[in-house]
């Protein structure tokens, strides 16, 4: 089982990153850990107040959960579980502990990734990723699947009565 950390901004962009990760890494049996970091509150009262509202409370919506459930259902061979994980703090030492505690094997963060702050306490994860001590996949590789069966083409043939009827024809896969 491979645990892949993917940064999330709680939008469809994260789904696109996950699709890219699945296509690039070509690994079966993965857990996807969706990650967002928040800095700690600057006020002692906010820090120690047990009733303080967590910054991520309203970010994981039911619509987002359903999108990820659909994603998981579309990739039954590749994806075992999808988790949302948050870190409150912005130090490399804390991030390394987070990686160890969650048994992260790979961080997927392509070169085109741009951090979107979704809360005033959101932290850009890129500096943490660079110093985390876990392999970071920055390059998206497009893998082409080999054609192993002849393609079947549906051809519409007009018969003498001027009605259209579908006819299946096998197309050769020769180049």
Protein Blocks (a to p, Z undefined) as FASTA:
>chain_A
ZZdddddehiaklmmmmmmmmmmnopghiaddddddddddfbfklmmmmkbccfklmmmc
fklmmmmmmmmmmmmmlmmbdcddddedjbfklmmmmmmmnopabdcddfklccddfbfk
bccfklmmmmnopacdfbdcddddddfbdcddddddddfkopacdddddddfbZZ
